[in-house]
Amino acid sequence: MAYDEYLKERIDRILNEKNIPHEARKMMGGLCYIVDDKMCFGIVKNEFMARVGTEKYPELIQREGARPMDFTKRPMNGYLFVSADGIDREDDLEFWIQRCLDFNPEAKASKKRKSKK
């Protein structure tokens, strides 16, 4: 199992209830949620991957289950992993999704790759 299907269902329900247009793409061995053409958050195994930016990072890293996103063995600026303990309750998962959605307008979109023909 590359990512937690139940967590995906929970996230999809929350986004649909909030009428947030989104796309889920398989990436980095997990699932990334794209909002406004930018990676907003995702799932890696059974952890929530949060893109929260550097401004709120010091505050958010203190929350239960949060740790630096060290996907490449080096922490990535502005990204966190949140373990199952930190997203067990629906209001906790909604909290994290909202923090990512709050940061999303400030996030830079990755450059589009030109297709080779």
C-alpha positions as CSV (number, residue, x, y, z in Angstrom):
1,M,0.0,0.0,0.0
2,A,1.6,3.3,-1.1
3,Y,-0.8,5.5,0.9
4,D,-3.7,5.2,3.4
5,E,-6.9,4.8,1.4
6,Y,-9.1,5.6,4.4
7,L,-7.2,8.9,4.9
8,K,-7.8,9.7,1.2
9,E,-11.5,9.2,1.7
10,R,-11.6,11.4,4.8
11,I,-9.7,14.2,2.9
12,D,-11.9,13.9,-0.2
13,R,-15.0,14.2,2.0
14,I,-13.7,17.4,3.7
15,L,-12.7,19.0,0.5
16,N,-16.0,18.1,-1.2
17,E,-18.0,19.5,1.8
18,K,-16.0,22.8,1.5
19,N,-16.5,22.8,-2.3
20,I,-12.7,23.1,-2.8
21,P,-11.8,22.2,-6.4
22,H,-8.9,19.8,-6.3
23,E,-7.1,17.1,-8.1
24,A,-5.3,14.1,-6.5
25,R,-2.2,12.9,-8.3
26,K,0.0,9.9,-7.4
27,M,3.5,11.4,-6.7
28,M,6.5,10.7,-4.6
29,G,5.3,7.2,-3.7
30,G,2.1,8.7,-2.3
31,L,-0.8,11.0,-3.2
32,C,-0.5,14.8,-3.7
33,Y,-3.5,17.1,-3.6
34,I,-3.3,19.9,-6.1
35,V,-5.4,23.1,-5.4
36,D,-5.1,26.1,-7.9
37,D,-2.4,24.2,-9.8
38,K,-0.2,24.0,-6.8
39,M,0.7,21.1,-4.5
40,C,-1.2,21.8,-1.3
41,F,-0.9,18.7,0.8
42,G,-0.7,14.9,0.5
43,I,-0.5,11.5,1.9
44,V,2.7,9.4,2.2
45,K,2.0,6.0,3.6
46,N,-0.2,6.8,6.6
47,E,1.1,10.3,7.2
48,F,-0.4,13.6,6.2
49,M,2.1,15.8,4.3
50,A,1.4,19.5,5.0
51,R,2.7,22.4,2.9
52,V,2.4,25.2,5.5
53,G,5.1,27.7,4.5
54,T,8.0,29.0,6.7
55,E,6.1,31.7,8.5
56,K,3.7,29.3,10.5
57,Y,6.2,26.4,10.6
58,P,7.6,27.1,14.1
59,E,4.1,27.3,15.6
60,L,2.8,24.2,13.7
61,I,5.8,21.9,14.3
62,Q,4.8,22.1,18.0
63,R,1.4,20.4,17.4
64,E,0.9,16.7,18.3
65,G,2.1,14.3,15.6
66,A,4.0,17.0,13.6
67,R,7.6,16.6,12.5
68,P,9.9,17.9,9.8
69,M,9.3,16.5,6.4
70,D,12.5,14.7,5.8
71,F,11.4,12.8,2.7
72,T,14.9,13.1,1.2
73,K,16.7,12.7,4.6
74,R,17.0,16.5,4.8
75,P,14.1,18.6,6.1
76,M,12.2,20.6,3.5
77,N,11.4,24.2,4.3
78,G,7.8,24.9,5.0
79,Y,6.7,21.2,4.9
80,L,5.7,18.9,7.7
81,F,4.6,15.3,8.2
82,V,1.8,14.7,10.6
83,S,1.5,11.2,12.0
84,A,-1.8,9.4,12.5
85,D,-1.9,10.6,16.1
86,G,-2.1,14.2,14.9
87,I,-5.0,13.6,12.5
88,D,-7.0,10.9,14.2
89,R,-9.9,13.2,15.0
90,E,-11.8,14.9,12.1
91,D,-11.4,18.3,13.6
92,D,-7.6,17.7,13.7
93,L,-7.5,16.7,10.0
94,E,-9.7,19.7,9.1
95,F,-7.2,21.9,11.0
96,W,-4.3,20.7,9.0
97,I,-6.1,20.9,5.7
98,Q,-7.2,24.4,6.5
99,R,-3.6,25.5,7.4
100,C,-2.5,24.1,4.0
101,L,-5.3,25.9,2.2
102,D,-4.5,29.1,4.0
103,F,-0.9,29.0,2.8
104,N,-1.8,27.8,-0.8
105,P,-2.3,31.4,-2.2
106,E,1.2,32.3,-1.2
107,A,2.8,29.1,-2.5
108,K,4.7,29.1,-5.7
109,A,3.5,26.7,-8.4
110,S,6.1,24.4,-9.9
111,K,7.2,25.2,-13.4
112,K,5.4,23.4,-16.1
113,R,7.6,21.0,-18.0
114,K,7.5,21.3,-21.8
115,S,6.4,18.0,-23.4
116,K,8.8,16.3,-25.7
117,K,7.4,15.5,-29.1
